[in-house]
Amino acid sequence: MSRLTGVFGLLIWLLPHFGWATAQAPDLLVYHGDTLRLHSNPLESWLEKLPARPTELNFSTACWRGYEATWLLEDDQLFLLNVTVCGEKPRSVIDLRRWFTLDRQGRVPAVWVSGNLDVVLGELLRYEQMGYASIYQKDWLLTFEVGRLVKQQTFDNTACQEAGPPGGGAEFFNRLHQSIKWASVPKQKASAQKRVFVQFTPDSTGRSCSVVLVKSCGLPYDSLALAAARIVAATDWGACYRFGRWQSFAWIAPVVFTEKNRRRNWAIRPAGVR
């Protein structure tokens, strides 16, 4: 089980630099009888050359492009099989003869496609509500030139499953509050609550983690929260690499100062914390 179990609700997981605000429905790739998830949209490079985008394409939050395309990879040649309009029930299928000249099997040789296409394989390791940012066990990267497959490479992403807050969300949240110097926290009313938000950003090795304040509550709460955060940050966070490149993640955690948390964590604070 992933160490990220239980993180959500305790920690906010940030994955910057992706344009979509919602996870997008994939295209599909048929290969040797299997239907695979294609986290690339090779029809876009053809649509972009048109004077205007076809009006029959139907926008939805999970399908910004307005369609889902099904492709076939056969004998190293990429073919477009069909295009369905998003958001309609039952879904309408676009007559490809309006756009292309079909071959004898009713397919469209995708000769306009050059570049990399990403096929995701295996189980979902990290779900992210941003475009195709979710990470699966493997990425099968296919490189095409004028619709012909010229290169392929498989990347194993399983290390990403373990990267994250040490011990998982709930355990990390508990350790964070146990590391507070509660003797220095001013007494509060039973109903009072002070919250400080701290961001943790591990480096590419996972063995060093920067800590910064992202929402202040004033002194002494800010300094006490940062001190506790630095204690729990000093451990191995693991590192996530995708396509051989490090994926930068950040987590934001609330540090909550209440009398209830004082009573709960005072007796079990780590050694060296007073």
N, C-alpha and C positions, 0 to 999 in steps of 0.2 A: 504493500500500500504506500502511496506517495506520502512524503513527509508534509505535503501541503494540505492534507486532510484537516478540515476544520479551520483553515486560515480565514476564509471569507466570513465576514461578520466581526472578525478581530483585526484583520489586517487588510489594507487596501493594496492590491497588487497593480503596479504600474508598468506598462510596456509602451514607451514613447515611440513617436515617429511613424505611426501608421495613420493613413488618411481616412479609412472608413470608420464610422462610429458604431457600426453593427457588424457582427459576423455575417459573412456573405455565403449564400448557397453556391456550391461549386459547380463547375462544368463536370462532365463525365467522360471518361476515356475507356473504350472497350479494347481489351488487349488479351489475346489468346482465350477468349471466352469469358474473361472476368471484366466486371465493370468497376472502375477505379475512380477515386475522387481526384479531380484535376483542379488544383488551386492556382490556375492561370486561366486567362480568358483570351485565347488566340484569335477569336473572331474580332476582338476590339481593333486590332491593327488594320483590318479590312474596313470596319465601320468608320474608322477615323478618316478614311480617304473619301467618304461620301460627302456631297454638299450639305446634307442634313441627315440626322439620325432617323431611321424609319419610325413612323408615328405609331405603328402597331406594337412596338415594344412597350411593356407596361412596368413602370417603376414600382418597387416596394422596398421597405427598409432593409430586408434581408436579401434583396436582389436589385441593387442600384443600377445595374447595367440593363435591366428590363427583360432579360431572357436567360435561359439555361441551354447550353449547347452540348450535344453528344458527339464525340469524336471516335474514330477508329484508327488504331495503329496496326498496320498490316504490311509485312515485308518491308519494314522501315519507312513506309510512306504514311503520312498523316492525312486522314480524310474527315471531312465534316459530314455527319450522318443526318442530324436534324437539329432544329432550333425550336424550342417551346417558349411561349410567352409567360412571364412570371405573373403570379397573383390571380390567375383566372382558374375557375373550377367549373367544368373540366378545362384543363389547359388546352389552348389552341396551338396547333403546330403550323409554323410558317411554311408556305410553299417555297422551297428553295429554288425552284425554277424561275421564280421572279427575280432572284438575285444572281444566280450562277448557271453555268452550263454543267449538267450532271454527266457522269460517266455511265457506262452501260449497266452498272449495278445501282444506279440512282444515288451515287455518292459524289461529294465535291472534293477533288484533290486540293489540299490546303497549301497551294504553292506560294501564297503570300506570307506564310509563317516562317520566320527566321528568328532564332534566339532560343532562350531557355523556357521550358515548361516544367512546372513542379507537380508531381503526383505524390500525394501523401499516402503512406502505407501504415497498417497496424492500428493499435489502439491510440485513442486521444490521451496525451499526457498532460497538456495544459490547455484549458479552454480560455479563449480571449475574445471579447466582444469587439473586435476590430478587424474587419476585412478577413484576410487569410492569415492572421497572426497566430492562430491556434497551432500548437505543436503536437505532432504525432510521432509514433515510434521511429518512423523512417521517412526521409524525403528521397524520392527517385527523380533525379534531375535529368531531363531529356533536352538535348541540344539539336535544333533543326536548322537546316539551310534550304530555303525554298521548298519547305514541306517534307524534306528527307531527313531522317534521323542520322546524325553524324557522330554523336557522342552521348554516352549515358553514364551517370554516376549515382551511387546510393550512399546516403549519409545516415548514420545511426544517431538518433537523438535521445537514447534512453537515459543518458546522464542528466538530462533536463528534468527528469521525473523527481530526482532527489535534491535538486538545487532549490534552495529556499530557506526560510527561517528555521534554524536548528531545532530539531525536535518536533516540528510541525506547529501549526497555528496556536492551539490551545496551550500546549506546553511552553512555547515561546512567550506567549502573553503572560502566563503565570510567572515565569522566570524573570521577566522584565519587571514586574511589580514586586517580586521578592528581592530584587536588587536595589530598590529604593532605600535610601537612608531615612527611614520613617521617623527616627528621633529628631530629625531636622525639619520635619513637616509640621507646620502650625496646626494646632487643634482646630477642628471645624465643627459646626453644627452637624447633627446626624444626617440631615437632608442636603447638606452642602456638597458641592462637587466641583473640582477643578480639573480641567482637561488640557493636556499638552500633547501635540502631535509631532512625532519624530519620524524622519525618513531614514531608512537603512538602504545603502547602495553598495553591494559587494563588487569587488573588482573582478578582472578576468580570471584570476586564480581561485576565487571564492574564499581565500584565506585572509583577506583584508576587507574591511567593510567601513565605509565612511558613514558618519551619523550627523545629521543636520536637523535643526529645528524648523518645522514648517508652519506651526501655529502656536503662538505664545499664549501663556496665561499669566506672565509676570513672575517676578522673583518672590520666593525662592523656588517656585515650582519648575521654572524652565531649567535652571541649573541642576536641580535634583533629577529631573527627567533625563537630561542629557547624560549625566553621570551614570545612571542606571542603564541607559541605552548602550553606552560604550562598554559596560561590563558584559552584557549579553551579546554584543556585536563581535567580541573577541573570540571567535570560534570559526569552524569551517562551514561556510554556507553552500559549498559546492558551486559549480559553474556550468552554464548551459551554452552549448555550441550548436549552431544550425548552419548547414552548408559550409562547415568548417570555420565559421565566423562566430565570435563571441556575441551572445545576446545579452544586452544590458537590461537588467531588471531592477526595480526599486520597490520597496515595501514601506507603507506608512502605517504606523501603529499609534493608537491613542494610549497615553499614560494617564490613568485616572486616579486622582487623589480624593479619596473619601475615607471616612472613619471606618466604614465596613472593610475597605481594602487594607487599611492599617491593621485592624484586628486579624484579618485573614492571613496577612503576609509577614507580620512582625516576627512571629515565632519561627518561621521557616526560611528566614533570609539567609543567603549564601555566606560562607565564611569570609570575614574581612569587611562585611557590610554591617554598619551599626544603625 
